[in-house]
Amino acid sequence: MTASLGMEAEALEQRRWLVWFGLPMVGVAFFVGLTFATGWDWMLGPAIVLIVFDITVIVYLAMTSDTNGGGLSPSPSDSHH
């Protein structure tokens, strides 16, 4: 039973990364491709904005990821020792 809970947590974490980090990267690829297809240099503006946004997102995701701790944090009942 605990293995399935771990798999569910892993799937939720993976989905979180794909949505918050992956979708802006798809937008970057779209705007860069549109720039090459049309020759409109101003289309690089939204791509740059999305890259800067994605840098902040990846820092946030890395800092709040549940996979980094490995369950080593002390429980609340052990905090008074």
Distance bins in CASP14 RR format, pairs under 12 A and 6 or more apart:
PFRMAT RR
TARGET T0000
AUTHOR 0000-0000-0000
RMODE 2
METHOD distances of the structure
MODEL  1
1 7 0 0 0 0 0 1 0 0 0 0 0
1 8 0 0 0 0 0 1 0 0 0 0 0
2 8 0 0 0 0 0 1 0 0 0 0 0
2 9 0 0 0 0 0 1 0 0 0 0 0
3 9 0 0 0 0 0 1 0 0 0 0 0
3 10 0 0 0 0 0 1 0 0 0 0 0
4 10 0 0 0 0 0 1 0 0 0 0 0
4 11 0 0 0 0 0 1 0 0 0 0 0
5 11 0 0 0 0 0 1 0 0 0 0 0
5 12 0 0 0 0 0 1 0 0 0 0 0
5 66 0 0 0 0 0 1 0 0 0 0 0
6 12 0 0 0 0 1 0 0 0 0 0 0
6 13 0 0 0 0 1 0 0 0 0 0 0
6 14 0 0 0 0 0 1 0 0 0 0 0
6 66 0 0 0 0 1 0 0 0 0 0 0
6 67 0 0 0 0 0 1 0 0 0 0 0
6 70 0 0 0 0 0 1 0 0 0 0 0
6 71 0 0 0 0 0 1 0 0 0 0 0
7 13 0 0 0 0 0 1 0 0 0 0 0
7 14 0 0 0 0 0 1 0 0 0 0 0
8 14 0 0 0 0 0 1 0 0 0 0 0
8 15 0 0 0 0 0 1 0 0 0 0 0
8 66 0 0 0 0 0 1 0 0 0 0 0
9 15 0 0 0 0 0 1 0 0 0 0 0
9 16 0 0 0 0 0 1 0 0 0 0 0
9 65 0 0 0 0 0 1 0 0 0 0 0
9 66 1 0 0 1 0 0 0 0 0 0 0
9 67 0 0 0 0 1 0 0 0 0 0 0
9 70 0 0 0 0 0 1 0 0 0 0 0
9 71 0 0 0 0 0 1 0 0 0 0 0
10 16 0 0 0 0 0 1 0 0 0 0 0
10 17 0 0 0 0 0 1 0 0 0 0 0
10 65 0 0 0 0 0 1 0 0 0 0 0
10 66 0 0 0 0 1 0 0 0 0 0 0
10 67 1 0 0 1 0 0 0 0 0 0 0
10 70 0 0 0 0 0 1 0 0 0 0 0
11 17 0 0 0 0 0 1 0 0 0 0 0
11 18 0 0 0 0 0 1 0 0 0 0 0
11 66 0 0 0 0 0 1 0 0 0 0 0
11 67 0 0 0 0 0 1 0 0 0 0 0
12 18 0 0 0 0 0 1 0 0 0 0 0
12 19 0 0 0 0 0 1 0 0 0 0 0
12 65 0 0 0 0 0 1 0 0 0 0 0
12 66 0 0 0 0 1 0 0 0 0 0 0
12 67 0 0 0 0 0 1 0 0 0 0 0
13 19 0 0 0 0 0 1 0 0 0 0 0
13 20 0 0 0 0 0 1 0 0 0 0 0
13 21 0 0 0 0 0 1 0 0 0 0 0
13 61 0 0 0 0 1 0 0 0 0 0 0
13 62 0 0 0 0 0 1 0 0 0 0 0
13 64 0 0 0 0 1 0 0 0 0 0 0
13 65 1 0 0 1 0 0 0 0 0 0 0
13 66 1 0 1 0 0 0 0 0 0 0 0
13 67 1 0 1 0 0 0 0 0 0 0 0
13 68 0 0 0 0 0 1 0 0 0 0 0
13 69 0 0 0 0 0 1 0 0 0 0 0
14 20 0 0 0 0 0 1 0 0 0 0 0
14 21 0 0 0 0 0 1 0 0 0 0 0
14 22 0 0 0 0 0 1 0 0 0 0 0
14 61 0 0 0 0 0 1 0 0 0 0 0
14 65 0 0 0 0 0 1 0 0 0 0 0
14 66 0 0 0 0 0 1 0 0 0 0 0
14 67 0 0 0 0 1 0 0 0 0 0 0
15 21 0 0 0 0 0 1 0 0 0 0 0
15 22 0 0 0 0 0 1 0 0 0 0 0
15 23 0 0 0 0 0 1 0 0 0 0 0
15 61 0 0 0 0 0 1 0 0 0 0 0
16 22 0 0 0 0 0 1 0 0 0 0 0
16 23 0 0 0 0 0 1 0 0 0 0 0
16 57 0 0 0 0 0 1 0 0 0 0 0
16 58 0 0 0 0 0 1 0 0 0 0 0
16 60 0 0 0 0 0 1 0 0 0 0 0
16 61 1 0 0 1 0 0 0 0 0 0 0
16 62 0 0 0 0 0 1 0 0 0 0 0
16 64 0 0 0 0 1 0 0 0 0 0 0
16 65 0 0 0 0 1 0 0 0 0 0 0
16 66 0 0 0 0 1 0 0 0 0 0 0
16 67 0 0 0 0 0 1 0 0 0 0 0
17 23 0 0 0 0 0 1 0 0 0 0 0
17 24 0 0 0 0 0 1 0 0 0 0 0
17 25 0 0 0 0 0 1 0 0 0 0 0
17 54 0 0 0 0 0 1 0 0 0 0 0
17 57 0 0 0 0 1 0 0 0 0 0 0
17 58 0 0 0 0 1 0 0 0 0 0 0
17 60 0 0 0 0 0 1 0 0 0 0 0
17 61 1 0 1 0 0 0 0 0 0 0 0
17 62 0 0 0 0 1 0 0 0 0 0 0
17 64 0 0 0 0 0 1 0 0 0 0 0
17 65 0 0 0 0 1 0 0 0 0 0 0
17 66 0 0 0 0 0 1 0 0 0 0 0
17 67 0 0 0 0 1 0 0 0 0 0 0
18 24 0 0 0 0 0 1 0 0 0 0 0
18 25 0 0 0 0 1 0 0 0 0 0 0
18 26 0 0 0 0 0 1 0 0 0 0 0
18 57 0 0 0 0 0 1 0 0 0 0 0
18 61 0 0 0 0 0 1 0 0 0 0 0
19 25 0 0 0 0 0 1 0 0 0 0 0
19 26 0 0 0 0 0 1 0 0 0 0 0
19 57 0 0 0 0 1 0 0 0 0 0 0
19 61 0 0 0 0 0 1 0 0 0 0 0
20 53 0 0 0 0 0 1 0 0 0 0 0
20 54 0 0 0 0 1 0 0 0 0 0 0
20 56 0 0 0 0 0 1 0 0 0 0 0
20 57 1 0 1 0 0 0 0 0 0 0 0
20 58 0 0 0 0 1 0 0 0 0 0 0
20 59 0 0 0 0 0 1 0 0 0 0 0
20 60 1 0 0 1 0 0 0 0 0 0 0
20 61 1 0 0 1 0 0 0 0 0 0 0
20 62 0 0 0 0 0 1 0 0 0 0 0
20 64 0 0 0 0 0 1 0 0 0 0 0
20 65 0 0 0 0 0 1 0 0 0 0 0
21 27 0 0 0 0 0 1 0 0 0 0 0
21 28 0 0 0 0 0 1 0 0 0 0 0
21 50 0 0 0 0 0 1 0 0 0 0 0
21 51 0 0 0 0 0 1 0 0 0 0 0
21 53 0 0 0 0 0 1 0 0 0 0 0
21 54 1 0 0 1 0 0 0 0 0 0 0
21 55 0 0 0 0 0 1 0 0 0 0 0
21 56 0 0 0 0 0 1 0 0 0 0 0
21 57 1 0 1 0 0 0 0 0 0 0 0
21 58 1 0 1 0 0 0 0 0 0 0 0
21 59 0 0 0 0 0 1 0 0 0 0 0
21 60 0 0 0 0 1 0 0 0 0 0 0
21 61 1 0 0 1 0 0 0 0 0 0 0
21 62 0 0 0 0 1 0 0 0 0 0 0
21 65 0 0 0 0 0 1 0 0 0 0 0
22 28 0 0 0 0 1 0 0 0 0 0 0
22 29 0 0 0 0 1 0 0 0 0 0 0
22 50 0 0 0 0 0 1 0 0 0 0 0
22 51 0 0 0 0 0 1 0 0 0 0 0
22 53 0 0 0 0 0 1 0 0 0 0 0
22 54 1 0 0 1 0 0 0 0 0 0 0
22 57 0 0 0 0 1 0 0 0 0 0 0
22 58 0 0 0 0 1 0 0 0 0 0 0
22 61 0 0 0 0 0 1 0 0 0 0 0
23 29 0 0 0 0 0 1 0 0 0 0 0
23 30 0 0 0 0 0 1 0 0 0 0 0
23 50 0 0 0 0 1 0 0 0 0 0 0
23 53 0 0 0 0 0 1 0 0 0 0 0
23 54 0 0 0 0 1 0 0 0 0 0 0
23 57 0 0 0 0 1 0 0 0 0 0 0
24 30 0 0 0 0 0 1 0 0 0 0 0
24 31 0 0 0 0 0 1 0 0 0 0 0
24 46 0 0 0 0 0 1 0 0 0 0 0
24 47 0 0 0 0 1 0 0 0 0 0 0
24 48 0 0 0 0 0 1 0 0 0 0 0
24 49 0 0 0 0 1 0 0 0 0 0 0
24 50 1 0 1 0 0 0 0 0 0 0 0
24 51 1 0 0 1 0 0 0 0 0 0 0
24 52 0 0 0 0 1 0 0 0 0 0 0
24 53 1 0 1 0 0 0 0 0 0 0 0
24 54 1 0 1 0 0 0 0 0 0 0 0
24 55 0 0 0 0 1 0 0 0 0 0 0
24 56 0 0 0 0 0 1 0 0 0 0 0
24 57 1 0 0 1 0 0 0 0 0 0 0
24 58 0 0 0 0 1 0 0 0 0 0 0
24 61 0 0 0 0 0 1 0 0 0 0 0
25 31 0 0 0 0 0 1 0 0 0 0 0
25 32 0 0 0 0 0 1 0 0 0 0 0
25 47 0 0 0 0 0 1 0 0 0 0 0
25 50 1 0 0 1 0 0 0 0 0 0 0
25 51 0 0 0 0 1 0 0 0 0 0 0
25 53 0 0 0 0 0 1 0 0 0 0 0
25 54 1 0 0 1 0 0 0 0 0 0 0
25 55 0 0 0 0 0 1 0 0 0 0 0
25 57 0 0 0 0 1 0 0 0 0 0 0
25 58 0 0 0 0 1 0 0 0 0 0 0
26 32 0 0 0 0 0 1 0 0 0 0 0
26 33 0 0 0 0 0 1 0 0 0 0 0
26 47 0 0 0 0 0 1 0 0 0 0 0
26 50 0 0 0 0 1 0 0 0 0 0 0
26 54 0 0 0 0 0 1 0 0 0 0 0
27 33 0 0 0 0 1 0 0 0 0 0 0
27 34 0 0 0 0 1 0 0 0 0 0 0
27 35 0 0 0 0 0 1 0 0 0 0 0
27 43 0 0 0 0 0 1 0 0 0 0 0
27 45 0 0 0 0 0 1 0 0 0 0 0
27 46 1 0 0 1 0 0 0 0 0 0 0
27 47 1 0 0 1 0 0 0 0 0 0 0
27 48 0 0 0 0 0 1 0 0 0 0 0
27 49 0 0 0 0 0 1 0 0 0 0 0
27 50 1 0 1 0 0 0 0 0 0 0 0
27 51 0 0 0 0 1 0 0 0 0 0 0
27 53 0 0 0 0 0 1 0 0 0 0 0
27 54 0 0 0 0 1 0 0 0 0 0 0
28 34 0 0 0 0 0 1 0 0 0 0 0
28 35 0 0 0 0 0 1 0 0 0 0 0
28 43 0 0 0 0 0 1 0 0 0 0 0
28 44 0 0 0 0 1 0 0 0 0 0 0
28 45 0 0 0 0 0 1 0 0 0 0 0
28 46 0 0 0 0 1 0 0 0 0 0 0
28 47 1 0 1 0 0 0 0 0 0 0 0
28 48 0 0 0 0 1 0 0 0 0 0 0
28 49 0 0 0 0 1 0 0 0 0 0 0
28 50 1 0 1 0 0 0 0 0 0 0 0
28 51 1 0 1 0 0 0 0 0 0 0 0
28 52 0 0 0 0 0 1 0 0 0 0 0
28 53 0 0 0 0 1 0 0 0 0 0 0
28 54 1 0 0 1 0 0 0 0 0 0 0
28 55 0 0 0 0 0 1 0 0 0 0 0
29 35 0 0 0 0 0 1 0 0 0 0 0
29 36 0 0 0 0 0 1 0 0 0 0 0
29 43 0 0 0 0 0 1 0 0 0 0 0
29 46 0 0 0 0 0 1 0 0 0 0 0
29 47 0 0 0 0 1 0 0 0 0 0 0
29 50 0 0 0 0 1 0 0 0 0 0 0
29 51 0 0 0 0 0 1 0 0 0 0 0
29 54 0 0 0 0 0 1 0 0 0 0 0
30 36 0 0 0 0 0 1 0 0 0 0 0
30 37 0 0 0 0 0 1 0 0 0 0 0
30 43 0 0 0 0 1 0 0 0 0 0 0
30 44 0 0 0 0 0 1 0 0 0 0 0
30 46 0 0 0 0 1 0 0 0 0 0 0
30 47 0 0 0 0 1 0 0 0 0 0 0
30 50 0 0 0 0 1 0 0 0 0 0 0
31 37 0 0 0 0 0 1 0 0 0 0 0
31 38 0 0 0 0 0 1 0 0 0 0 0
31 39 0 0 0 0 0 1 0 0 0 0 0
31 40 0 0 0 0 1 0 0 0 0 0 0
31 41 0 0 0 0 0 1 0 0 0 0 0
31 42 0 0 0 0 0 1 0 0 0 0 0
31 43 1 0 1 0 0 0 0 0 0 0 0
31 44 1 0 0 1 0 0 0 0 0 0 0
31 45 1 0 0 1 0 0 0 0 0 0 0
31 46 1 0 1 0 0 0 0 0 0 0 0
31 47 1 1 0 0 0 0 0 0 0 0 0
31 48 0 0 0 0 1 0 0 0 0 0 0
31 49 0 0 0 0 1 0 0 0 0 0 0
31 50 1 0 0 1 0 0 0 0 0 0 0
31 51 0 0 0 0 1 0 0 0 0 0 0
32 38 0 0 0 0 0 1 0 0 0 0 0
32 39 0 0 0 0 0 1 0 0 0 0 0
32 40 0 0 0 0 0 1 0 0 0 0 0
32 41 0 0 0 0 0 1 0 0 0 0 0
32 43 1 0 0 1 0 0 0 0 0 0 0
32 44 1 0 0 1 0 0 0 0 0 0 0
32 45 0 0 0 0 0 1 0 0 0 0 0
32 46 0 0 0 0 1 0 0 0 0 0 0
32 47 1 0 1 0 0 0 0 0 0 0 0
32 48 0 0 0 0 1 0 0 0 0 0 0
32 50 0 0 0 0 1 0 0 0 0 0 0
32 51 0 0 0 0 1 0 0 0 0 0 0
33 39 0 0 0 0 1 0 0 0 0 0 0
33 40 0 0 0 0 0 1 0 0 0 0 0
33 43 0 0 0 0 1 0 0 0 0 0 0
33 44 0 0 0 0 1 0 0 0 0 0 0
33 46 0 0 0 0 0 1 0 0 0 0 0
33 47 0 0 0 0 1 0 0 0 0 0 0
34 40 1 0 0 1 0 0 0 0 0 0 0
34 41 0 0 0 0 0 1 0 0 0 0 0
34 42 0 0 0 0 0 1 0 0 0 0 0
34 43 1 0 1 0 0 0 0 0 0 0 0
34 44 0 0 0 0 1 0 0 0 0 0 0
34 45 0 0 0 0 0 1 0 0 0 0 0
34 46 0 0 0 0 1 0 0 0 0 0 0
34 47 0 0 0 0 1 0 0 0 0 0 0
35 41 1 0 0 1 0 0 0 0 0 0 0
35 42 0 0 0 0 1 0 0 0 0 0 0
35 43 1 0 1 0 0 0 0 0 0 0 0
35 44 1 0 1 0 0 0 0 0 0 0 0
35 45 0 0 0 0 1 0 0 0 0 0 0
35 46 0 0 0 0 1 0 0 0 0 0 0
35 47 1 0 0 1 0 0 0 0 0 0 0
35 48 0 0 0 0 0 1 0 0 0 0 0
36 43 0 0 0 0 1 0 0 0 0 0 0
36 44 0 0 0 0 0 1 0 0 0 0 0
36 47 0 0 0 0 0 1 0 0 0 0 0
37 43 0 0 0 0 1 0 0 0 0 0 0
38 44 0 0 0 0 0 1 0 0 0 0 0
40 46 0 0 0 0 0 1 0 0 0 0 0
40 47 0 0 0 0 0 1 0 0 0 0 0
41 47 0 0 0 0 0 1 0 0 0 0 0
41 48 0 0 0 0 0 1 0 0 0 0 0
42 48 0 0 0 0 0 1 0 0 0 0 0
43 49 0 0 0 0 0 1 0 0 0 0 0
43 50 0 0 0 0 0 1 0 0 0 0 0
44 50 0 0 0 0 0 1 0 0 0 0 0
44 51 0 0 0 0 0 1 0 0 0 0 0
45 51 0 0 0 0 1 0 0 0 0 0 0
45 52 0 0 0 0 0 1 0 0 0 0 0
45 53 0 0 0 0 0 1 0 0 0 0 0
46 52 0 0 0 0 0 1 0 0 0 0 0
46 53 0 0 0 0 0 1 0 0 0 0 0
47 53 0 0 0 0 0 1 0 0 0 0 0
47 54 0 0 0 0 0 1 0 0 0 0 0
48 54 0 0 0 0 0 1 0 0 0 0 0
48 55 0 0 0 0 0 1 0 0 0 0 0
49 55 0 0 0 0 0 1 0 0 0 0 0
49 56 0 0 0 0 0 1 0 0 0 0 0
50 56 0 0 0 0 0 1 0 0 0 0 0
50 57 0 0 0 0 1 0 0 0 0 0 0
51 57 0 0 0 0 0 1 0 0 0 0 0
51 58 0 0 0 0 0 1 0 0 0 0 0
52 58 0 0 0 0 0 1 0 0 0 0 0
52 59 0 0 0 0 0 1 0 0 0 0 0
53 59 0 0 0 0 0 1 0 0 0 0 0
53 60 0 0 0 0 0 1 0 0 0 0 0
54 60 0 0 0 0 0 1 0 0 0 0 0
54 61 0 0 0 0 1 0 0 0 0 0 0
55 61 0 0 0 0 0 1 0 0 0 0 0
55 62 0 0 0 0 0 1 0 0 0 0 0
56 62 0 0 0 0 0 1 0 0 0 0 0
56 63 0 0 0 0 0 1 0 0 0 0 0
57 63 0 0 0 0 0 1 0 0 0 0 0
57 64 0 0 0 0 0 1 0 0 0 0 0
58 64 0 0 0 0 0 1 0 0 0 0 0
58 65 0 0 0 0 0 1 0 0 0 0 0
59 65 0 0 0 0 0 1 0 0 0 0 0
61 67 0 0 0 0 0 1 0 0 0 0 0
61 68 0 0 0 0 0 1 0 0 0 0 0
62 68 1 0 0 1 0 0 0 0 0 0 0
62 69 0 0 0 0 0 1 0 0 0 0 0
63 69 0 0 0 0 0 1 0 0 0 0 0
66 73 0 0 0 0 0 1 0 0 0 0 0
72 78 0 0 0 0 0 1 0 0 0 0 0
73 79 0 0 0 0 0 1 0 0 0 0 0
74 80 0 0 0 0 0 1 0 0 0 0 0
74 81 0 0 0 0 1 0 0 0 0 0 0
75 81 0 0 0 0 0 1 0 0 0 0 0
END
